[in-house]
């Protein structure tokens, strides 16, 4: 079994938040569920650019952290939907604040990305 050489330090609140929602796709998954896209197949369709295996891995992690729970309906065929736990619901304002910051600053960040020269260790003046 793989053991990290440097132990994870989760004594900082920001480190905890980044552990839970960090990564490329977790915030998008949570946004889908917030908007009512709760079935795994519907999340896969919504996020068609992302491999289903990756989405499923992130859903499992969010469930393990207690952010989501899986509701399984006794139907044939079985139906599964993801819902927020109380702790997960409490994370939604954080995501909304992050989204607002991103919307306010996306053009600025895009300009910075556009002027960055790969292979260089600095941004070029605008």
DADAKA-V738729 format. One record per pair of residues at least 6 apart in sequence whose C-alpha atoms are under 8 Angstrom apart, sorted by the first residue. I is the first residue (numbers start at 1). J is the second residue. Records with the same first field share a line. If there is no record, write none. Layout:
I->J / J
This chain:
9->15
10->16
20->62 / 65
21->27
25->55 / 58
26->58 / 59 / 62
27->95
29->43 / 55 / 59
32->38 / 43 / 46
33->82 / 83 / 84
37->43
38->81 / 82 / 83
39->79 / 80 / 81 / 82
40->56 / 80 / 81 / 82
44->50 / 51 / 52 / 55
59->68
62->68
63->69 / 70
66->85 / 87 / 88
67->84 / 85 / 86 / 87 / 88 / 89
68->82 / 83 / 84 / 85 / 88
69->82 / 83 / 84 / 85
70->80 / 81 / 82 / 83
71->80 / 81 / 82 / 83
72->78 / 79 / 80 / 81
73->79 / 80
112->123
115->123 / 124 / 126
116->122 / 123 / 124
117->123 / 124
